[in-house]
Amino acid sequence: MSHPLVYEVNTRCWLQAWAERLGRDLTLATVPEDDFKLWAELGFTHIWLMGVWTPSPRSRAQALADPGLRGRYDAALPGWREKDVPGSPYAIGAYEVSAGLGGNAALAKLRKKLGAHGLQLILDFVPNHLGLDHPWVAEHPDWLVNVGPETPGAFDQETNLGPRRLAHGRDPYFDPWPDTVQIDHRRPEARAALREVLRGLAKRCDGVRCDMAMLLLNEVFARTWAAHPPVGDAPAAPAEEFWAGAIADVKERTPEFVFLAEAYWGLEGRLQELGFDYTYDKPVYDCLTGRRPGDLQRHLLALDLERLARGAHFLENHDEPRVATLLTPEEHRAAALVTLGLPGMRLLHEGELAGARLRLPVQLGRRPPEPTDRERAAQYQSLLVALADAAVGRGEGRLLTPQPAWADNPTAENFVVVQWRENAREFDLVVVNLAPHRGQCRVALEIPGRGERNWCLRDRLGPERWERAGSELAGPGLYLDLPAHGAQVYQCKKS
């Protein structure tokens, strides 16, 4: 299994920043390739361009009128103007590349350039809801969730089939998203149309990040919308899950196409069973940012290797606060090595590598300049350069179980240790102590043969070097003693 290293880019802001730097308008086809070269040098395999699709004009108007959002715009971008608010990338008016980005042809050219640098392209698929004036609203209102008069969380709409009241998209645990309309996944026509959209996307990119993927599960959808039955004679719950058929359909045509699910509520395993290559591993994020190393170790060790390797591990994305506002530089470095060193998809967010602190509302298309946090930038540079030369993310990764270094020493529970192997003569060992104090543990390594040879261990992130007998590494286990928030990557070779 591959272990992609993905970089999420806020496309509209990224392109605008380049345009301001060069003093001229740019499109996806004409943006300089400097970043592509840098991303490839740092070891990234995929670029997730967030926000390329045409936003809904009516949804944009709602985003401009919302007092709460206007307050967030004021805080994030003082002096903003209406043209700085293109609207939410998740209230899609059409799955066509925005004209301001250069349209579909510009995206195709950018994809080709990325490919020349060895980078693949991931785009958004938003299957739960649409923008307020997506063509389906007027032309196919029966494909959407219809509700009764004066039902809250909905809006009145004239359609080709007469006046309707349509529900806004929602997560059952939060208020509706007022700039969206909810697709009714009990309607077979809607599911068929979404599968056609997905087939089209598979021709234009190398993978999709599927927004709020768990909302489409039959049980979840039925529970969320039980009070509002589908229009017509559609069944209350379809016979099969949408994702099973939709993913299989795309994989039959393009087997290497990547499906990433935004997923919560412990439903990650179910979505993997239905075909997703990777699913968000939010518990890893929660434990790292919540400073709960013991809970993190227990969560990781409870997963089988396949489930772990199909998780997407991150410290940031556009939905979460900037990690630089949550963790100290020392904590941040240790947490970053955990997410980069675990088997599975490793996801980094634009600005994270520079220690950005501003969380930008997704409705904005421009961001203010922000100074680079040199300490955090140097930490990421060191980590990514070191890992680009290691087996980490390329070989076979195996999570190890830290054992107490001696009786009555509980500090082993604060460690995350991963062994990565590409061949029989060497391997890499990712070691992190997440505690705010020194800790010790022993880990039994997988040593080929009977362990009769000595092994040389060199820290890729520092000057430390030492030699150990293979029988010690495989028997009582390698003794590790790390300072608070210690993070090391050992290159281990036979002497």
C-alpha positions in Angstrom: 0.0 0.0 0.0 1.2 3.5 -0.8 1.4 6.2 1.8 0.7 9.5 0.0 2.0 12.8 1.2 -0.7 15.3 0.4 -0.6 19.1 0.4 -3.9 21.0 0.6 -3.8 24.3 -1.2 -6.5 27.0 -0.9 -6.6 27.5 -4.7 -8.2 30.9 -5.0 -6.0 32.5 -2.3 -2.8 30.8 -3.6 -3.4 32.1 -7.1 -4.3 35.6 -5.9 -1.1 35.7 -3.8 0.9 34.9 -6.9 -0.9 37.5 -8.9 -0.2 40.2 -6.3 3.4 39.1 -6.1 3.9 39.4 -9.9 1.6 42.4 -10.4 -0.6 40.7 -13.1 -3.6 38.5 -13.4 -2.9 34.7 -13.5 -4.9 31.5 -14.2 -4.1 27.9 -13.3 -2.5 27.6 -16.7 -0.1 30.5 -16.2 0.8 30.4 -12.5 4.6 29.9 -12.2 5.9 26.4 -11.5 8.2 27.4 -8.6 5.8 25.9 -6.1 5.5 22.6 -8.1 9.3 22.2 -8.0 9.4 22.9 -4.2 6.5 20.5 -3.4 8.2 17.7 -5.3 11.6 18.4 -3.6 9.8 18.1 -0.2 8.5 14.7 -1.1 4.8 15.5 -1.7 3.0 13.0 -3.9 -0.4 14.7 -4.3 -1.7 18.3 -4.4 -5.2 18.8 -3.2 -6.5 22.0 -4.9 -9.3 23.0 -2.6 -11.9 25.3 -4.2 -11.6 25.1 -8.0 -15.3 24.6 -8.8 -17.7 27.4 -9.8 -19.4 28.7 -6.6 -23.1 29.4 -6.5 -23.9 33.1 -7.0 -27.0 32.9 -4.8 -24.9 31.2 -2.1 -22.3 33.9 -2.4 -25.0 36.5 -1.8 -26.0 34.7 1.3 -22.4 34.6 2.5 -22.1 38.3 1.9 -25.3 39.1 3.9 -24.6 36.8 6.9 -23.6 39.0 9.9 -21.6 36.3 11.6 -19.6 35.6 8.5 -19.0 39.3 7.9 -17.5 39.5 11.4 -15.2 36.7 10.6 -14.2 38.4 7.3 -13.4 41.6 9.3 -11.2 39.7 11.7 -9.3 37.7 9.1 -9.0 40.4 6.3 -9.5 43.9 7.6 -10.7 46.2 4.8 -12.1 43.4 2.7 -14.2 44.2 -0.3 -17.1 42.2 -1.8 -14.9 41.0 -4.6 -12.8 39.2 -2.0 -15.7 36.9 -1.2 -16.3 34.5 -4.1 -18.4 32.3 -1.7 -17.9 28.9 -0.2 -16.1 26.2 -2.3 -18.6 23.8 -0.7 -21.7 25.5 -2.1 -21.1 24.5 -5.6 -23.0 26.0 -8.5 -21.4 23.8 -11.2 -18.6 21.2 -11.4 -16.8 23.5 -13.9 -13.6 25.3 -13.0 -14.3 28.9 -12.0 -13.8 31.3 -14.8 -11.5 33.4 -12.6 -9.2 30.4 -12.3 -9.1 30.0 -16.1 -11.8 27.4 -16.6 -11.5 23.7 -17.4 -8.7 24.1 -19.9 -6.5 25.9 -17.4 -7.0 23.1 -14.9 -6.0 20.5 -17.5 -2.8 22.4 -18.3 -2.0 22.7 -14.6 -2.5 18.9 -14.1 -0.1 18.2 -16.9 2.5 20.5 -15.3 2.1 18.8 -11.9 2.5 15.4 -13.5 5.8 16.6 -15.1 7.0 17.1 -11.5 5.8 13.8 -10.3 2.7 15.2 -8.6 -0.9 14.0 -8.8 -4.0 16.1 -8.4 -6.8 15.7 -5.9 -10.0 17.8 -6.2 -13.2 18.1 -4.1 -16.4 16.1 -4.5 -19.3 17.4 -2.4 -22.0 14.8 -2.6 -24.3 15.8 0.3 -25.4 19.2 -0.9 -25.3 21.8 -3.6 -25.2 25.6 -4.0 -28.6 27.4 -3.8 -28.9 27.9 -7.6 -27.4 24.7 -8.9 -29.4 23.7 -12.0 -31.0 20.8 -10.1 -32.8 23.3 -7.8 -35.0 24.5 -10.6 -34.9 21.5 -13.0 -35.0 18.6 -10.6 -36.4 19.6 -7.2 -37.6 16.1 -6.5 -33.9 15.1 -6.3 -33.7 17.4 -3.2 -35.1 17.1 0.3 -38.5 18.7 0.2 -40.1 19.9 3.5 -43.4 21.3 4.6 -44.4 25.0 4.7 -42.6 27.1 7.3 -40.2 24.3 8.2 -37.1 25.8 9.6 -33.7 25.3 8.0 -35.2 25.5 4.5 -36.1 28.1 1.8 -38.9 28.6 -0.7 -38.1 28.1 -4.4 -40.0 28.4 -7.6 -39.1 25.4 -9.8 -40.1 23.8 -13.1 -42.5 21.7 -11.1 -44.0 24.6 -9.2 -43.3 26.2 -5.8 -41.3 24.0 -3.3 -39.7 24.4 0.1 -36.3 22.8 0.1 -34.1 21.9 3.0 -30.6 23.3 3.5 -27.8 20.8 3.7 -26.9 19.7 7.2 -24.9 17.6 9.6 -27.4 16.2 12.1 -25.4 17.5 15.1 -25.2 21.2 13.9 -27.3 23.9 12.4 -28.0 23.7 8.6 -25.6 25.3 6.2 -27.8 28.2 4.8 -25.9 28.6 1.6 -26.6 25.0 0.5 -29.5 22.8 -0.6 -29.7 19.1 0.6 -29.6 16.3 -2.0 -32.1 13.5 -1.3 -30.0 10.3 -1.4 -33.2 8.2 -1.2 -34.0 9.2 -4.8 -32.3 6.8 -7.3 -32.2 9.5 -10.0 -30.1 11.8 -7.7 -27.7 9.0 -6.9 -27.4 8.1 -10.6 -26.7 11.8 -11.4 -24.0 12.0 -8.7 -22.3 8.9 -10.0 -22.2 10.6 -13.4 -20.6 13.7 -11.8 -18.0 11.4 -10.2 -17.2 9.7 -13.5 -16.6 13.1 -15.0 -14.3 14.1 -12.1 -12.2 10.9 -12.5 -11.2 12.1 -16.0 -10.0 15.4 -14.7 -7.9 14.5 -11.7 -6.2 11.6 -9.9 -8.3 11.5 -6.8 -11.2 13.2 -4.8 -11.6 14.3 -1.3 -15.2 13.5 -0.5 -16.8 16.1 1.7 -18.7 14.8 4.8 -18.7 11.3 3.2 -20.5 9.6 6.2 -23.6 11.7 5.7 -24.5 9.5 2.7 -24.5 6.2 4.6 -28.1 4.9 4.3 -28.6 4.6 8.1 -27.2 8.1 8.8 -29.2 9.7 6.0 -32.5 7.9 7.0 -32.0 9.0 10.6 -31.2 12.6 9.7 -34.2 13.1 7.4 -36.8 10.7 8.9 -39.2 13.5 9.4 -39.2 14.5 5.7 -39.9 11.5 3.4 -38.8 11.6 -0.3 -41.0 13.0 -2.9 -42.7 10.3 -5.0 -42.3 6.6 -4.4 -38.6 6.4 -3.6 -37.8 3.9 -0.8 -37.0 5.2 2.7 -33.6 3.6 2.4 -31.9 2.4 -0.9 -31.1 -1.3 -1.3 -27.3 -0.6 -1.5 -24.9 2.0 -0.2 -24.1 4.8 -2.6 -20.3 4.6 -2.0 -20.0 0.9 -2.8 -21.3 1.2 -6.3 -19.9 4.7 -7.1 -16.4 3.8 -6.0 -16.4 0.5 -7.8 -17.7 2.2 -11.0 -14.7 4.6 -11.0 -12.2 2.0 -9.9 -13.2 -0.3 -12.8 -12.2 2.5 -15.2 -9.2 4.0 -13.3 -8.0 1.5 -10.6 -5.4 3.9 -9.2 -7.9 6.7 -8.6 -7.7 7.8 -4.9 -10.8 8.2 -2.7 -10.3 10.1 0.5 -13.3 10.5 2.9 -13.9 13.3 5.3 -15.3 11.0 8.1 -16.1 11.2 11.7 -18.2 9.4 14.4 -16.3 6.1 14.3 -17.6 5.4 10.8 -14.2 5.3 9.2 -14.0 1.5 9.1 -17.4 1.3 7.5 -16.4 3.7 4.7 -13.2 1.7 4.2 -15.3 -1.4 3.8 -17.3 0.4 1.1 -14.1 1.1 -0.9 -12.5 4.3 0.4 -8.7 4.2 0.1 -8.3 6.6 3.0 -10.5 8.2 5.7 -9.8 11.0 8.1 -8.4 9.8 11.4 -9.8 12.5 13.6 -8.9 10.7 16.9 -5.2 11.2 16.1 -5.7 14.9 15.6 -7.8 15.2 18.7 -5.2 13.4 20.9 -2.3 15.3 19.5 -3.8 18.8 19.8 -5.4 17.8 23.1 -2.1 16.7 24.6 -3.3 13.2 25.3 -0.4 10.9 24.4 -1.7 7.9 26.3 -5.0 8.0 24.6 -3.2 8.3 21.2 -1.1 5.3 21.8 -4.1 3.2 22.9 -6.0 4.4 19.8 -3.2 3.5 17.4 -2.4 0.1 19.0 -6.1 -0.8 18.8 -6.1 -0.5 15.0 -5.0 -3.4 12.8 -2.3 -2.5 10.3 -4.6 -2.2 7.3 -7.0 0.1 9.1 -4.1 2.3 10.4 -2.6 2.5 6.9 -5.9 3.7 5.4 -6.1 6.6 7.8 -5.4 10.2 6.8 -3.3 11.8 9.5 -3.2 15.6 9.9 -2.6 18.5 12.3 -4.5 21.0 10.1 -6.9 21.4 7.3 -9.3 24.2 6.3 -11.9 23.1 8.9 -9.5 23.2 11.9 -7.7 25.9 13.8 -4.1 26.6 12.9 -1.9 24.2 14.8 0.6 27.0 15.6 -2.1 28.5 17.8 -2.6 25.2 19.7 0.9 23.8 20.3 4.3 25.2 21.2 7.1 24.8 18.6 8.5 21.8 20.6 5.0 20.1 20.8 4.4 21.0 17.1 7.6 19.3 15.9 6.8 16.1 17.9 3.2 16.0 16.7 4.3 16.6 13.1 6.6 13.7 13.1 3.8 11.5 14.4 1.5 12.4 11.5 4.3 12.1 9.0 5.7 8.9 10.4 2.5 6.9 10.7 1.5 4.5 7.9 -1.3 5.9 5.8 -2.0 9.2 4.1 -0.1 12.2 5.5 -1.9 15.5 5.0 -0.4 18.9 5.4 -2.2 22.2 4.9 -1.0 25.3 3.1 0.6 27.7 5.6 1.2 25.0 8.2 4.8 24.6 7.1 5.4 28.4 7.7 3.7 28.4 11.1 0.7 30.4 9.9 -1.7 31.4 12.7 -4.6 32.9 10.8 -7.6 30.6 10.1 -9.2 32.0 7.0 -13.0 31.6 6.3 -13.4 29.4 3.2 -15.6 32.0 1.6 -12.7 34.4 1.1 -10.6 34.4 -2.0 -7.8 36.6 -0.7 -5.7 36.4 2.5 -3.5 39.0 4.2 0.3 38.5 4.3 1.5 36.7 7.4 5.1 36.6 8.7 6.8 33.2 8.6 7.5 31.6 11.9 11.1 30.7 11.2 11.5 28.1 14.0 8.5 26.1 12.8 9.4 26.5 9.1 12.9 25.2 9.9 11.4 22.2 11.8 9.2 21.2 8.9 12.1 21.7 6.4 14.3 19.4 8.5 11.6 16.8 8.9 10.5 16.7 5.2 14.1 16.7 3.9 15.1 13.9 6.3 12.0 11.7 5.5 12.4 12.2 1.7 15.6 10.2 2.0 14.2 7.5 4.4 11.9 4.5 4.0 9.2 6.4 5.8 6.1 6.5 3.6 7.6 4.3 1.0 8.3 1.0 2.5 6.3 -1.2 4.9 5.4 0.6 8.1 4.7 -1.3 11.3 3.6 0.3 14.6 5.6 -1.1 17.6 4.4 -1.5 21.2 6.5 0.4 23.7 7.2 -1.5 26.9 8.2 -0.1 30.3 11.9 0.4 30.5 11.7 -0.9 34.1 9.1 -1.6 36.7 7.1 1.4 38.0 8.1 3.6 35.0 4.9 4.6 33.2 6.5 6.9 30.7 6.4 4.3 27.9 2.7 5.2 27.3 3.7 8.5 25.9 5.7 7.1 23.0 4.8 6.5 19.3 7.3 4.2 17.6 7.0 3.0 13.9 9.4 0.8 12.1 9.7 1.3 8.3 11.5 -1.2 6.0 12.3 -1.2 2.3 14.9 -4.0 2.3 16.5 -6.6 4.5 19.7 -4.7 5.2 18.3 -1.5 6.6 15.2 0.1 8.1 14.1 3.4 9.6 12.7 3.9 13.1 10.4 6.9 13.9 10.5 7.6 17.7 8.4 10.3 19.4 8.0 11.1 23.1 4.9 13.3 23.3 5.1 13.9 27.0 6.3 17.3 28.5 9.0 15.4 30.4 11.7 12.9 29.7 10.6 9.3 29.1 12.0 5.8 28.6 10.8 2.6 27.0 11.9 -0.6 25.2 10.7 -1.7 21.8 11.3 -5.1 20.2 12.3 -4.6 16.6 11.7 -6.9 13.6 15.3 -8.0 12.9 15.9 -10.3 9.9 17.7 -13.7 10.6 18.6 -14.5 14.2 19.9 -11.1 15.0 23.5 -12.2 15.1 24.8 -9.1 13.3 25.4 -5.7 14.9 23.4 -2.7 13.7 24.4 0.9 13.4 21.8 3.5 14.3 22.1 7.1 13.1 19.6 9.9 13.9 18.6 11.5 10.6 17.5 14.6 12.6 20.6 15.0 14.8 24.2 13.9 15.4 23.5 10.9 17.5 25.1 7.6 16.4 25.5 4.3 18.1 25.8 0.5 17.6 23.7 -2.2 19.0 23.6 -6.0 18.8 20.8 -7.5 16.7 20.0 -9.9 19.5 19.4 -7.0 21.8 17.1 -5.1 19.4 15.0 -8.2 18.8 15.2 -9.7 22.3 14.7 -7.4 25.3 14.3 -4.6 22.8 15.9 -1.3 22.0 16.2 1.0 25.0 15.0 4.5 24.2 15.4 7.6 26.4 14.1 10.8 25.0 13.7 14.3 26.4 10.4 16.1 26.6 8.8 16.2 23.1 11.7 14.3 21.7 11.4 13.3 18.0 13.9 11.2 16.2 14.3 9.2 13.0 16.9 6.5 13.2 18.4 5.0 10.1 19.4 1.5 11.1 21.9 -0.5 9.0 23.7 -3.7 9.4 27.3 -3.1 10.5 
